[in-house]
Amino acid sequence: MATRRGHSMVARMMLRSWLVAALVACSAPAAAPPGLGPRTISIIGTNDLHGALIRLPLLAGYIANVRAARARDGGVLLVDAGDLFQGTLESNLAEGADVIRAYNAMGYNASAIGNHEFDFGPVGPAVTVKAAGEDPRGALKARIGEAHFPFLVTNIADDATGKAIDWPNTAPGTMVEIAGVRIGLIGASTEHTPSTTMPANFAGLHMLPTARMIAGEAMALRGAGAQVIVVIAHLGSECKDLDHPDDVSTCDQSEEVFHVLAEVPKGLVDVFVAGHTHAAIAHRIDGVAVIESYSSGRAFGRIDLVVDRGKIVSTTIDKPQLICPLDAYQNPIPVADCHPAPYEGRPVVADAAIQHIVDDSLARARERSDEKLGVTLAGPITKTYKTESQEGDLVTDLMREARPEADVAMTNGGGLRADLPPGELTYGALFQAMPFDNRFSLISLTGVQLRELVADNLTRAGSILSWSGLQATARCVAGSIDLDIAINGKPLDDATTYKVVTSDFLASGGDGLLADTKLAPDAVQPTDVIIREAVANVLRARKGTTVDPAAFATKRLVYPGVRPVSCHEGDAP
C-alpha cells in the first residue's frame, strides 16, 4: 500500500501528447447495432475477496436482482479487481479452487491479477519452489486455467520477452458485448506487486509502466470498436466522504490510482474498478468513474452507464453496497442471519448453488478451524497497519518463544490480516489473523543494521514493523532521526551481531525491507517451520491461561508525531 512518487510533469506531458493524436483517430464511438435504443449497463465490481467465501451466496442474490432489472433495458458486467484467493482456511486448503468454482457459477466476465495471487507458489503445500521443474506460479496458473473468464493484466511482464505475461487464459485486455454495447476490459496490478508477494514467486517477471500500458491497450480496444473502456486494476486509494462523487478532497491523493489516472489521457478510460487498499471509493477521478469496495466480500461497487448510439450519455456511481448489513468487520455472521433490504425491488435471496460450493469448502476446513487452542482472550487483540498493534506485539512475543535462540523477533503489519476475537481462541481465528504460510527465517544483523532498519521503518509510509525483545525511542535531532534502542533491556551495541527471527517473506526482500541491507553471505538461515503452526503450538502449551490485551498497552516504539516520521532542521530534541 505504499504510495507512488517521482512522476515528472515532463513525462506526463510527453505521454499525453504521444497519445492524444492517436486518440482522436481511435476513440470515435462506434455505431450501435441497428434497432437498439439507449442501453443501461450495470457494472458490478468486487475486490480483495481474500478467500472469504461465506458471503458469496448473498452477493449472487444481489447480482441476480440486478440482472433481472437489466433484462428489460440492458445488461450486467461483473468483474473483480484481484486478490481473490489468499486469506481463509477454507480457501487456502484448495489454493483458491473454490473461489473459482463460485465465480464461474456467478458468471464473472473478467478478473485482474492481484499481488497476493502469487502467494501460493507451486501447486501443493510448499509456498516456494523446492524441486527442479516446479513452476513458482503453478498454483495461480492452475486457478486461471479453471476459470471460465479471463485474467487480465497489462503491466506484469516476462523477463524473457519483455512483454506482458502470456499464459493460457490471460491477456492485457479483452472485448465483451453486453446488450449490444461493445466494452473493452483492461487489467493491471499495483506496481508494488514484486515486494508485496513472496519475492521468489515473482522472479523472472517485472512491472511495466502502468499508465502507459493501460493507455496503449485502451487505444487498441477503441480501434477495434470498443464503445466503453473499463479498467479493472489491483491498485486504489481511500476516500472518506462517499456521498459526493465529484469531491475528492477526502481521498488519499498520494495513492496509486490518482497517479495512474493523472497520466492517462482524458476520455480514453470511462470506468475504473480498483482494489488493493481495502478501502472505499465512489468518485470521479480525472473524469473517470472509480469504485472500490472494502475487502473480504463485505460489499460490492456499482456504476450504471446509459449508452446511446455508442456514446455514454449518463453515469451513476453508487456507494459500496454492504452485502450483509449486520456484519461486523472481520467477524461475519452466518448468511442465514443476514436480512438485507430488498434490492432492485426484489428480496435478496442467497443463491443455493453458490451456498453448496461454500458449504463444501467450509466442511473440509471445519475440523481444523474449530479446534480450541486452550487459551482465552480477555478482550479482542487488535491489528493495525501503520502504527504499533497489540496483535503484532503478541505475535512477535510468541515467535520469540517458539525460537528461543533469537534475540529479537520481527514481523510486518501487512502479515496480520484480522483481529483476534475475545473468548476461547480457535485455530480458525488464528488462521484468519495469520493466513500466510510464511516460514521462520533467522537473520544475523549487526547493531548498526538493526538501527538502520528501525529508522527506515519509522520514516517511511506503509506497514509497521512489530518487535519483541527490542524497544526504541526516536527523536528528531538536527534534521535527522535519532534512536535509543534497547535489546532485552540492554543498550544496543552497534558492533554486536544479533539474531533476529522473522518470516521468509521479509528475509527474502518482501516489503522492500532488507533491499538496501548488505547482509553477510550466511546471514539468513531459512527453515521449513510455518510461523502460524509454531505460534499455535506455543498457545497449546499455555492451555488454561488467559491473555489480557492490557498486557500489550506499553508501546515498544516511541516516536514523535505520526508515521512516517519526518525530521527537519531546527526540530527540538
C-alpha positions as a Python dict, from the first residue, in 0.01 Angstrom:
ca = {
    (1, 'M'): (0, 0, 0),
    (2, 'A'): (296, 226, -38),
    (3, 'T'): (247, 534, -249),
    (4, 'R'): (385, 608, -592),
    (5, 'R'): (619, 904, -621),
    (6, 'G'): (862, 1070, -858),
    (7, 'H'): (644, 1119, -1163),
    (8, 'S'): (775, 1417, -1353),
    (9, 'M'): (544, 1666, -1516),
    (10, 'V'): (751, 1638, -1832),
    (11, 'A'): (690, 1265, -1853),
    (12, 'R'): (316, 1317, -1809),
    (13, 'M'): (303, 1581, -2081),
    (14, 'M'): (502, 1358, -2318),
    (15, 'L'): (268, 1066, -2256),
    (16, 'R'): (-38, 1282, -2314),
    (17, 'S'): (97, 1438, -2635),
    (18, 'W'): (202, 1097, -2768),
    (19, 'L'): (-147, 956, -2718),
    (20, 'V'): (-381, 1243, -2792),
    (21, 'A'): (-328, 1234, -3167),
    (22, 'A'): (-393, 863, -3179),
    (23, 'L'): (-692, 905, -2951),
    (24, 'V'): (-856, 1142, -3196),
    (25, 'A'): (-834, 870, -3462),
    (26, 'C'): (-929, 574, -3242),
    (27, 'S'): (-1183, 698, -2991),
    (28, 'A'): (-1472, 799, -3213),
    (29, 'P'): (-1766, 596, -3085),
    (30, 'A'): (-1867, 301, -3299),
    (31, 'A'): (-2227, 290, -3408),
    (32, 'A'): (-2465, 79, -3201),
    (33, 'P'): (-2635, -216, -3369),
    (34, 'P'): (-2946, -107, -3557),
    (35, 'G'): (-3274, -113, -3369),
    (36, 'L'): (-3126, -61, -3024),
    (37, 'G'): (-3221, 242, -2820),
    (38, 'P'): (-3045, 358, -2502),
    (39, 'R'): (-2897, 68, -2305),
    (40, 'T'): (-2817, 66, -1932),
    (41, 'I'): (-2505, -128, -1841),
    (42, 'S'): (-2472, -201, -1469),
    (43, 'I'): (-2106, -261, -1385),
    (44, 'I'): (-2068, -462, -1063),
    (45, 'G'): (-1718, -457, -917),
    (46, 'T'): (-1572, -663, -635),
    (47, 'N'): (-1217, -665, -499),
    (48, 'D'): (-990, -824, -238),
    (49, 'L'): (-1212, -1121, -155),
    (50, 'H'): (-913, -1293, 7),
    (51, 'G'): (-1093, -1627, 16),
    (52, 'A'): (-1390, -1500, 221),
    (53, 'L'): (-1640, -1737, 61),
    (54, 'I'): (-1907, -1707, 329),
    (55, 'R'): (-2081, -1401, 181),
    (56, 'L'): (-2078, -1512, -184),
    (57, 'P'): (-2428, -1673, -184),
    (58, 'L'): (-2581, -1337, -84),
    (59, 'L'): (-2365, -1150, -336),
    (60, 'A'): (-2502, -1381, -602),
    (61, 'G'): (-2853, -1290, -484),
    (62, 'Y'): (-2785, -920, -532),
    (63, 'I'): (-2639, -983, -877),
    (64, 'A'): (-2943, -1191, -976),
    (65, 'N'): (-3168, -896, -887),
    (66, 'V'): (-2959, -654, -1095),
    (67, 'R'): (-2965, -893, -1390),
    (68, 'A'): (-3341, -923, -1362),
    (69, 'A'): (-3374, -543, -1364),
    (70, 'R'): (-3139, -504, -1661),
    (71, 'A'): (-3317, -774, -1862),
    (72, 'R'): (-3564, -501, -1959),
    (73, 'D'): (-3319, -234, -2070),
    (74, 'G'): (-2959, -351, -2085),
    (75, 'G'): (-2721, -588, -1913),
    (76, 'V'): (-2468, -651, -1634),
    (77, 'L'): (-2088, -657, -1640),
    (78, 'L'): (-1939, -844, -1341),
    (79, 'V'): (-1565, -802, -1272),
    (80, 'D'): (-1315, -842, -987),
    (81, 'A'): (-1008, -628, -916),
    (82, 'G'): (-787, -907, -777),
    (83, 'D'): (-661, -1079, -462),
    (84, 'L'): (-924, -1349, -490),
    (85, 'F'): (-779, -1647, -305),
    (86, 'Q'): (-540, -1594, -14),
    (87, 'G'): (-677, -1537, 333),
    (88, 'T'): (-909, -1804, 479),
    (89, 'L'): (-851, -2164, 579),
    (90, 'E'): (-1135, -2289, 359),
    (91, 'S'): (-993, -2116, 53),
    (92, 'N'): (-626, -2181, 120),
    (93, 'L'): (-667, -2556, 170),
    (94, 'A'): (-753, -2585, -201),
    (95, 'E'): (-531, -2293, -311),
    (96, 'G'): (-834, -2090, -417),
    (97, 'A'): (-1012, -2355, -626),
    (98, 'D'): (-1347, -2298, -451),
    (99, 'V'): (-1334, -1926, -527),
    (100, 'I'): (-1301, -2007, -896),
    (101, 'R'): (-1590, -2257, -872),
    (102, 'A'): (-1811, -1989, -720),
    (103, 'Y'): (-1703, -1713, -960),
    (104, 'N'): (-1766, -1941, -1257),
    (105, 'A'): (-2118, -2012, -1131),
    (106, 'M'): (-2182, -1640, -1071),
    (107, 'G'): (-2083, -1553, -1428),
    (108, 'Y'): (-1787, -1320, -1382),
    (109, 'N'): (-1669, -1158, -1704),
    (110, 'A'): (-1305, -1095, -1602),
    (111, 'S'): (-1064, -1051, -1313),
    (112, 'A'): (-744, -859, -1256),
    (113, 'I'): (-437, -1031, -1109),
    (114, 'G'): (-358, -906, -760),
    (115, 'N'): (-25, -923, -577),
    (116, 'H'): (-145, -1199, -345),
    (117, 'E'): (-239, -1421, -639),
    (118, 'F'): (130, -1523, -640),
    (119, 'D'): (140, -1626, -273),
    (120, 'F'): (66, -1998, -313),
    (121, 'G'): (368, -2056, -538),
    (122, 'P'): (386, -2401, -698),
    (123, 'V'): (96, -2646, -682),
    (124, 'G'): (100, -2819, -342),
    (125, 'P'): (183, -2725, 17),
    (126, 'A'): (518, -2556, -49),
    (127, 'V'): (491, -2179, -98),
    (128, 'T'): (815, -2158, -297),
    (129, 'V'): (989, -2394, -539),
    (130, 'K'): (1158, -2684, -361),
    (131, 'A'): (1238, -2917, -652),
    (132, 'A'): (1361, -2888, -1009),
    (133, 'G'): (1083, -2846, -1263),
    (134, 'E'): (834, -2684, -1025),
    (135, 'D'): (667, -2367, -1151),
    (136, 'P'): (674, -2080, -897),
    (137, 'R'): (341, -1965, -1044),
    (138, 'G'): (194, -2316, -1071),
    (139, 'A'): (-98, -2271, -831),
    (140, 'L'): (-200, -1939, -989),
    (141, 'K'): (-185, -2083, -1341),
    (142, 'A'): (-395, -2379, -1228),
    (143, 'R'): (-667, -2147, -1097),
    (144, 'I'): (-656, -1932, -1411),
    (145, 'G'): (-691, -2247, -1621),
    (146, 'E'): (-1006, -2346, -1429),
    (147, 'A'): (-1174, -2007, -1475),
    (148, 'H'): (-1448, -1954, -1734),
    (149, 'F'): (-1339, -1590, -1756),
    (150, 'P'): (-1003, -1431, -1843),
    (151, 'F'): (-748, -1288, -1603),
    (152, 'L'): (-628, -951, -1734),
    (153, 'V'): (-303, -765, -1671),
    (154, 'T'): (-116, -518, -1891),
    (155, 'N'): (174, -427, -1666),
    (156, 'I'): (331, -753, -1546),
    (157, 'A'): (591, -865, -1799),
    (158, 'D'): (804, -1173, -1857),
    (159, 'D'): (1177, -1101, -1829),
    (160, 'A'): (1246, -1332, -2123),
    (161, 'T'): (1020, -1148, -2368),
    (162, 'G'): (987, -802, -2216),
    (163, 'K'): (615, -824, -2293),
    (164, 'A'): (306, -870, -2080),
    (165, 'I'): (270, -1223, -1947),
    (166, 'D'): (113, -1458, -2199),
    (167, 'W'): (-24, -1753, -2006),
    (168, 'P'): (-333, -1952, -2110),
    (169, 'N'): (-650, -1755, -2032),
    (170, 'T'): (-458, -1435, -1958),
    (171, 'A'): (-436, -1120, -2168),
    (172, 'P'): (-372, -746, -2129),
    (173, 'G'): (-731, -678, -2234),
    (174, 'T'): (-1037, -825, -2397),
    (175, 'M'): (-1366, -722, -2557),
    (176, 'V'): (-1713, -827, -2445),
    (177, 'E'): (-2051, -733, -2585),
    (178, 'I'): (-2336, -678, -2343),
    (179, 'A'): (-2682, -574, -2460),
    (180, 'G'): (-2533, -463, -2791),
    (181, 'V'): (-2266, -244, -2625),
    (182, 'R'): (-1903, -330, -2700),
    (183, 'I'): (-1697, -300, -2383),
    (184, 'G'): (-1319, -312, -2371),
    (185, 'L'): (-1177, -456, -2047),
    (186, 'I'): (-818, -389, -1934),
    (187, 'G'): (-635, -533, -1633),
    (188, 'A'): (-347, -403, -1420),
    (189, 'S'): (-178, -470, -1088),
    (190, 'T'): (-9, -249, -832),
    (191, 'E'): (348, -155, -920),
    (192, 'H'): (443, -284, -573),
    (193, 'T'): (349, -643, -660),
    (194, 'P'): (714, -763, -664),
    (195, 'S'): (766, -664, -300),
    (196, 'T'): (417, -739, -165),
    (197, 'T'): (410, -1107, -252),
    (198, 'M'): (670, -1376, -190),
    (199, 'P'): (961, -1236, -397),
    (200, 'A'): (1076, -1584, -507),
    (201, 'N'): (739, -1642, -677),
    (202, 'F'): (773, -1323, -880),
    (203, 'A'): (1125, -1399, -1001),
    (204, 'G'): (1152, -1379, -1380),
    (205, 'L'): (881, -1113, -1402),
    (206, 'H'): (889, -734, -1383),
    (207, 'M'): (649, -441, -1385),
    (208, 'L'): (580, -217, -1685),
    (209, 'P'): (467, 150, -1663),
    (210, 'T'): (104, 120, -1558),
    (211, 'A'): (-50, 431, -1716),
    (212, 'R'): (131, 383, -2047),
    (213, 'M'): (27, 19, -2073),
    (214, 'I'): (-337, 97, -1988),
    (215, 'A'): (-343, 381, -2242),
    (216, 'G'): (-192, 168, -2516),
    (217, 'E'): (-437, -117, -2461),
    (218, 'A'): (-729, 125, -2442),
    (219, 'M'): (-631, 274, -2777),
    (220, 'A'): (-612, -73, -2931),
    (221, 'L'): (-956, -166, -2798),
    (222, 'R'): (-1106, 164, -2915),
    (223, 'G'): (-960, 97, -3255),
    (224, 'A'): (-1122, -247, -3254),
    (225, 'G'): (-1464, -94, -3187),
    (226, 'A'): (-1495, -64, -2810),
    (227, 'Q'): (-1760, 190, -2715),
    (228, 'V'): (-1681, 177, -2340),
    (229, 'I'): (-1345, 115, -2171),
    (230, 'V'): (-1338, -39, -1823),
    (231, 'V'): (-1012, -86, -1632),
    (232, 'I'): (-1004, -347, -1356),
    (233, 'A'): (-690, -288, -1156),
    (234, 'H'): (-544, -409, -830),
    (235, 'L'): (-448, -61, -716),
    (236, 'G'): (-655, 201, -542),
    (237, 'S'): (-686, 468, -274),
    (238, 'E'): (-918, 557, 14),
    (239, 'C'): (-1197, 816, 33),
    (240, 'K'): (-1385, 916, 348),
    (241, 'D'): (-1685, 1102, 204),
    (242, 'L'): (-1880, 868, -25),
    (243, 'D'): (-2184, 1094, -67),
    (244, 'H'): (-2030, 1344, -310),
    (245, 'P'): (-1872, 1164, -606),
    (246, 'D'): (-1730, 1479, -763),
    (247, 'D'): (-1548, 1587, -446),
    (248, 'V'): (-1218, 1400, -396),
    (249, 'S'): (-1095, 1623, -114),
    (250, 'T'): (-1137, 1341, 140),
    (251, 'C'): (-950, 1091, -79),
    (252, 'D'): (-585, 999, -32),
    (253, 'Q'): (-449, 1154, -349),
    (254, 'S'): (-99, 1021, -286),
    (255, 'E'): (-218, 671, -369),
    (256, 'E'): (-160, 490, -695),
    (257, 'V'): (-495, 529, -868),
    (258, 'F'): (-461, 909, -866),
    (259, 'H'): (-115, 897, -1024),
    (260, 'V'): (-222, 649, -1291),
    (261, 'L'): (-536, 838, -1394),
    (262, 'A'): (-346, 1169, -1399),
    (263, 'E'): (-126, 1020, -1672),
    (264, 'V'): (-393, 854, -1886),
    (265, 'P'): (-534, 1098, -2144),
    (266, 'K'): (-881, 1220, -2060),
    (267, 'G'): (-1161, 1048, -2247),
    (268, 'L'): (-968, 727, -2305),
    (269, 'V'): (-1096, 535, -1999),
    (270, 'D'): (-1457, 551, -1877),
    (271, 'V'): (-1467, 329, -1567),
    (272, 'F'): (-1202, 210, -1320),
    (273, 'V'): (-1271, -77, -1077),
    (274, 'A'): (-999, -52, -811),
    (275, 'G'): (-865, -264, -526),
    (276, 'H'): (-563, -342, -308),
    (277, 'T'): (-612, -77, -37),
    (278, 'H'): (-916, -248, 125),
    (279, 'A'): (-1095, 87, 134),
    (280, 'A'): (-1387, 261, -38),
    (281, 'I'): (-1407, 482, -346),
    (282, 'A'): (-1718, 600, -530),
    (283, 'H'): (-1588, 904, -716),
    (284, 'R'): (-1491, 1066, -1042),
    (285, 'I'): (-1114, 1099, -1061),
    (286, 'D'): (-981, 1294, -1359),
    (287, 'G'): (-1315, 1240, -1531),
    (288, 'V'): (-1318, 861, -1475),
    (289, 'A'): (-1585, 687, -1264),
    (290, 'V'): (-1395, 489, -996),
    (291, 'I'): (-1522, 234, -744),
    (292, 'E'): (-1353, 26, -475),
    (293, 'S'): (-1545, -172, -214),
    (294, 'Y'): (-1352, -262, 101),
    (295, 'S'): (-1237, -626, 125),
    (296, 'S'): (-1322, -982, 232),
    (297, 'G'): (-1654, -990, 48),
    (298, 'R'): (-1813, -721, 266),
    (299, 'A'): (-1951, -514, -20),
    (300, 'F'): (-1970, -459, -394),
    (301, 'G'): (-1947, -145, -602),
    (302, 'R'): (-2174, -40, -884),
    (303, 'I'): (-2168, 205, -1174),
    (304, 'D'): (-2460, 238, -1415),
    (305, 'L'): (-2386, 367, -1765),
    (306, 'V'): (-2655, 468, -2009),
    (307, 'V'): (-2517, 416, -2360),
    (308, 'D'): (-2700, 555, -2664),
    (309, 'R'): (-2570, 511, -3019),
    (310, 'G'): (-2230, 407, -2894),
    (311, 'K'): (-2185, 703, -2657),
    (312, 'I'): (-2216, 722, -2280),
    (313, 'V'): (-2492, 974, -2206),
    (314, 'S'): (-2506, 934, -1825),
    (315, 'T'): (-2304, 779, -1544),
    (316, 'T'): (-2431, 694, -1195),
    (317, 'I'): (-2184, 594, -924),
    (318, 'D'): (-2322, 409, -620),
    (319, 'K'): (-2163, 388, -279),
    (320, 'P'): (-2037, 40, -184),
    (321, 'Q'): (-2334, -182, -108),
    (322, 'L'): (-2285, -384, 211),
    (323, 'I'): (-2381, -744, 141),
    (324, 'C'): (-2488, -820, 496),
    (325, 'P'): (-2592, -503, 681),
    (326, 'L'): (-2543, -672, 1020),
    (327, 'D'): (-2186, -782, 953),
    (328, 'A'): (-1914, -671, 1192),
    (329, 'Y'): (-1582, -623, 1015),
    (330, 'Q'): (-1373, -942, 1027),
    (331, 'N'): (-1650, -1125, 1215),
    (332, 'P'): (-1910, -1219, 954),
    (333, 'I'): (-2235, -1362, 1081),
    (334, 'P'): (-2394, -1662, 908),
    (335, 'V'): (-2577, -1587, 586),
    (336, 'A'): (-2899, -1720, 738),
    (337, 'D'): (-2888, -1440, 995),
    (338, 'C'): (-2844, -1164, 735),
    (339, 'H'): (-3163, -989, 633),
    (340, 'P'): (-3078, -733, 365),
    (341, 'A'): (-3343, -494, 244),
    (342, 'P'): (-3494, -557, -99),
    (343, 'Y'): (-3262, -460, -383),
    (344, 'E'): (-3385, -354, -726),
    (345, 'G'): (-3739, -409, -597),
    (346, 'R'): (-3687, -776, -510),
    (347, 'P'): (-3591, -967, -194),
    (348, 'V'): (-3224, -1064, -183),
    (349, 'V'): (-3213, -1444, -178),
    (350, 'A'): (-2893, -1639, -118),
    (351, 'D'): (-2808, -1847, -424),
    (352, 'A'): (-2846, -2219, -344),
    (353, 'A'): (-2582, -2336, -591),
    (354, 'I'): (-2321, -2095, -454),
    (355, 'Q'): (-2422, -2192, -98),
    (356, 'H'): (-2349, -2555, -184),
    (357, 'I'): (-1998, -2464, -301),
    (358, 'V'): (-1937, -2262, 15),
    (359, 'D'): (-2075, -2534, 243),
    (360, 'D'): (-1848, -2794, 83),
    (361, 'S'): (-1547, -2571, 134),
    (362, 'L'): (-1634, -2489, 496),
    (363, 'A'): (-1697, -2856, 578),
    (364, 'R'): (-1349, -2955, 461),
    (365, 'A'): (-1197, -2689, 685),
    (366, 'R'): (-1427, -2721, 988),
    (367, 'E'): (-1234, -2974, 1196),
    (368, 'R'): (-916, -2767, 1189),
    (369, 'S'): (-1098, -2435, 1210),
    (370, 'D'): (-1300, -2526, 1522),
    (371, 'E'): (-1005, -2660, 1723),
    (372, 'K'): (-973, -2474, 2055),
    (373, 'L'): (-611, -2384, 2124),
    (374, 'G'): (-663, -2381, 2501),
    (375, 'V'): (-617, -2012, 2577),
    (376, 'T'): (-881, -1746, 2637),
    (377, 'L'): (-857, -1385, 2526),
    (378, 'A'): (-993, -1142, 2784),
    (379, 'G'): (-1073, -898, 2503),
    (380, 'P'): (-1005, -851, 2134),
    (381, 'I'): (-641, -837, 2028),
    (382, 'T'): (-639, -577, 1752),
    (383, 'K'): (-422, -526, 1448),
    (384, 'T'): (-318, -201, 1285),
    (385, 'Y'): (-118, -147, 969),
    (386, 'K'): (60, 185, 1008),
    (387, 'T'): (103, 203, 1386),
    (388, 'E'): (216, -42, 1652),
    (389, 'S'): (-52, -301, 1725),
    (390, 'Q'): (-142, -526, 2015),
    (391, 'E'): (-156, -820, 1779),
    (392, 'G'): (188, -751, 1634),
    (393, 'D'): (337, -736, 1983),
    (394, 'L'): (164, -1061, 2085),
    (395, 'V'): (267, -1247, 1770),
    (396, 'T'): (631, -1141, 1793),
    (397, 'D'): (641, -1250, 2158),
    (398, 'L'): (507, -1590, 2052),
    (399, 'M'): (757, -1608, 1765),
    (400, 'R'): (1047, -1548, 2002),
    (401, 'E'): (908, -1804, 2245),
    (402, 'A'): (897, -2055, 1959),
    (403, 'R'): (1257, -1970, 1860),
    (404, 'P'): (1436, -1901, 2190),
    (405, 'E'): (1773, -1883, 2016),
    (406, 'A'): (1668, -1545, 1872),
    (407, 'D'): (1748, -1216, 2048),
    (408, 'V'): (1471, -1030, 1865),
    (409, 'A'): (1153, -1117, 1673),
    (410, 'M'): (1015, -901, 1394),
    (411, 'T'): (704, -912, 1178),
    (412, 'N'): (526, -669, 944),
    (413, 'G'): (181, -517, 986),
    (414, 'G'): (70, -639, 643),
    (415, 'G'): (122, -1000, 751),
    (416, 'L'): (-157, -973, 1012),
    (417, 'R'): (-497, -971, 845),
    (418, 'A'): (-768, -989, 1115),
    (419, 'D'): (-823, -910, 1481),
    (420, 'L'): (-825, -1198, 1731),
    (421, 'P'): (-1175, -1210, 1886),
    (422, 'P'): (-1239, -1236, 2261),
    (423, 'G'): (-1314, -1571, 2420),
    (424, 'E'): (-1166, -1914, 2363),
    (425, 'L'): (-918, -1884, 2078),
    (426, 'T'): (-969, -2125, 1788),
    (427, 'Y'): (-724, -2229, 1521),
    (428, 'G'): (-963, -2077, 1264),
    (429, 'A'): (-942, -1734, 1428),
    (430, 'L'): (-562, -1760, 1445),
    (431, 'F'): (-557, -1857, 1076),
    (432, 'Q'): (-766, -1554, 980),
    (433, 'A'): (-513, -1334, 1159),
    (434, 'M'): (-212, -1518, 1009),
    (435, 'P'): (-326, -1668, 674),
    (436, 'F'): (13, -1672, 503),
    (437, 'D'): (221, -1990, 510),
    (438, 'N'): (538, -1794, 580),
    (439, 'R'): (827, -1989, 730),
    (440, 'F'): (1066, -1877, 1001),
    (441, 'S'): (1395, -1730, 888),
    (442, 'L'): (1677, -1637, 1126),
    (443, 'I'): (1883, -1335, 1022),
    (444, 'S'): (2212, -1220, 1171),
    (445, 'L'): (2217, -840, 1187),
    (446, 'T'): (2471, -607, 1341),
    (447, 'G'): (2359, -339, 1582),
    (448, 'V'): (2418, -81, 1309),
    (449, 'Q'): (2193, -273, 1067),
    (450, 'L'): (1919, -309, 1329),
    (451, 'R'): (1933, 64, 1400),
    (452, 'E'): (1903, 144, 1028),
    (453, 'L'): (1612, -100, 995),
    (454, 'V'): (1415, 63, 1278),
    (455, 'A'): (1487, 414, 1150),
    (456, 'D'): (1389, 328, 792),
    (457, 'N'): (1059, 176, 903),
    (458, 'L'): (970, 477, 1116),
    (459, 'T'): (1048, 727, 842),
    (460, 'R'): (856, 568, 557),
    (461, 'A'): (485, 511, 495),
    (462, 'G'): (338, 166, 481),
    (463, 'S'): (346, -140, 701),
    (464, 'I'): (471, -101, 1058),
    (465, 'L'): (725, -346, 1198),
    (466, 'S'): (635, -511, 1527),
    (467, 'W'): (914, -617, 1760),
    (468, 'S'): (975, -844, 2055),
    (469, 'G'): (1298, -806, 2253),
    (470, 'L'): (1355, -458, 2108),
    (471, 'Q'): (1242, -123, 2243),
    (472, 'A'): (1316, 204, 2064),
    (473, 'T'): (1269, 573, 2143),
    (474, 'A'): (1305, 807, 1847),
    (475, 'R'): (1354, 1184, 1840),
    (476, 'C'): (1443, 1441, 1579),
    (477, 'V'): (1788, 1597, 1621),
    (478, 'A'): (1936, 1844, 1371),
    (479, 'G'): (1701, 1732, 1095),
    (480, 'S'): (1765, 1360, 1138),
    (481, 'I'): (1606, 1080, 1338),
    (482, 'D'): (1799, 978, 1649),
    (483, 'L'): (1730, 645, 1820),
    (484, 'D'): (1782, 499, 2165),
    (485, 'I'): (1741, 122, 2129),
    (486, 'A'): (1748, -148, 2393),
    (487, 'I'): (1774, -522, 2324),
    (488, 'N'): (1616, -717, 2610),
    (489, 'G'): (1677, -428, 2844),
    (490, 'K'): (2039, -362, 2747),
    (491, 'P'): (2157, -77, 2522),
    (492, 'L'): (2206, -176, 2159),
    (493, 'D'): (2572, -233, 2075),
    (494, 'D'): (2642, -130, 1717),
    (495, 'A'): (2929, -378, 1690),
    (496, 'T'): (2738, -680, 1824),
    (497, 'T'): (2566, -927, 1592),
    (498, 'Y'): (2211, -1009, 1694),
    (499, 'K'): (1994, -1299, 1580),
    (500, 'V'): (1653, -1185, 1451),
    (501, 'V'): (1369, -1429, 1386),
    (502, 'T'): (1128, -1316, 1115),
    (503, 'S'): (942, -1450, 810),
    (504, 'D'): (1092, -1582, 488),
    (505, 'F'): (885, -1312, 316),
    (506, 'L'): (1073, -1032, 490),
    (507, 'A'): (1406, -1214, 485),
    (508, 'S'): (1387, -1254, 107),
    (509, 'G'): (1314, -886, 39),
    (510, 'G'): (939, -860, 92),
    (511, 'D'): (808, -506, 155),
    (512, 'G'): (1147, -389, 28),
    (513, 'L'): (1258, -412, 389),
    (514, 'L'): (1608, -553, 351),
    (515, 'A'): (1666, -443, -9),
    (516, 'D'): (1944, -199, 85),
    (517, 'T'): (2089, -401, 373),
    (518, 'K'): (2423, -561, 288),
    (519, 'L'): (2390, -898, 456),
    (520, 'A'): (2677, -1138, 505),
    (521, 'P'): (2663, -1444, 271),
    (522, 'D'): (2547, -1674, 552),
    (523, 'A'): (2337, -1416, 737),
    (524, 'V'): (2000, -1575, 653),
    (525, 'Q'): (1911, -1920, 787),
    (526, 'P'): (1583, -2041, 632),
    (527, 'T'): (1365, -2308, 795),
    (528, 'D'): (1066, -2518, 689),
    (529, 'V'): (865, -2428, 1001),
    (530, 'I'): (541, -2238, 927),
    (531, 'I'): (521, -1946, 1171),
    (532, 'R'): (147, -1982, 1230),
    (533, 'E'): (184, -2350, 1323),
    (534, 'A'): (468, -2276, 1564),
    (535, 'V'): (263, -1998, 1724),
    (536, 'A'): (-33, -2236, 1758),
    (537, 'N'): (190, -2488, 1934),
    (538, 'V'): (311, -2225, 2181),
    (539, 'L'): (-50, -2134, 2258),
    (540, 'R'): (-146, -2501, 2302),
    (541, 'A'): (134, -2530, 2557),
    (542, 'R'): (-29, -2243, 2753),
    (543, 'K'): (-357, -2434, 2788),
    (544, 'G'): (-581, -2292, 3058),
    (545, 'T'): (-431, -1944, 3059),
    (546, 'T'): (-591, -1608, 2978),
    (547, 'V'): (-433, -1343, 2756),
    (548, 'D'): (-514, -986, 2863),
    (549, 'P'): (-490, -722, 2586),
    (550, 'A'): (-385, -473, 2854),
    (551, 'A'): (-51, -655, 2870),
    (552, 'F'): (29, -502, 2531),
    (553, 'A'): (-61, -144, 2619),
    (554, 'T'): (302, -37, 2670),
    (555, 'K'): (448, 82, 2343),
    (556, 'R'): (773, -71, 2223),
    (557, 'L'): (822, 206, 1969),
    (558, 'V'): (806, 569, 2085),
    (559, 'Y'): (843, 839, 1821),
    (560, 'P'): (739, 1199, 1761),
    (561, 'G'): (416, 1269, 1573),
    (562, 'V'): (280, 1009, 1337),
    (563, 'R'): (445, 782, 1083),
    (564, 'P'): (617, 846, 858),
    (565, 'V'): (837, 1043, 1098),
    (566, 'S'): (971, 1350, 919),
    (567, 'C'): (1256, 1541, 1080),
    (568, 'H'): (1352, 1894, 980),
    (569, 'E'): (1635, 2130, 1067),
    (570, 'G'): (1555, 2317, 1384),
    (571, 'D'): (1349, 2034, 1537),
    (572, 'A'): (1392, 2027, 1913),
    (573, 'P'): (1547, 1708, 2053),
}
